[in-house]
């Protein structure tokens, strides 16, 4: 029996976000890669579109981009094909199956990096390597830890931009912790908030949970 869009959305939240731990989440991704784009397109998944739109707005003179938590490369694909970015593009994800799907899209990436982002956020790249880092859908429970943000930002050049999506503080305990942590970083002048825009992430699922795209500048 065909499930409704609402049921599909609830299954995704149950299996990927509300699972027991990050390892269980990764096990689910292993078998999801081939259906990932189809199912999220059915739900009109918005995070990659909002991140890519912000990239298009601030992409002048950008020469090197890292897409963290790339999944099947949805945001990277938009950056390349919709916004015409022709520079260096590296993609990073913890899940090999998702990276295989991203590679099939022929996005002319320089490096495909399999890496699990831990609490320290240290990446297997040189510090100050990128003009822009993008990250969509990975700042959530059982994915990238909140405390990883400072480590990730080390990979940005001075004045570089971190474009990310995350739920608003009211959504759950993870998003509340994330925004408190980020507020402290802004107060400490480690980053500057350049722009933000709220949106509904899965409108076809009648999802009322609001997300936000943030553009942060490394101080």
Protein Blocks (a to p, Z undefined) as FASTA:
>chain_A
ZZdfklmmmmmmmmmmmmmblklmmmmmmmmmmmmmmmmmmnopaklmmmmmmmmmmmgo
iabdcdehklnommmmmmmmmnopabdcddddfblklmmmmmmnonopabdcdddddfko
pacbdehkbfbdcdehkacghiacfklmmmmmmmpcehiacddddddfklpmmlmmmmmm
mmmmmmnomaccfbdcdddfblmnopabdcdddddddZZ
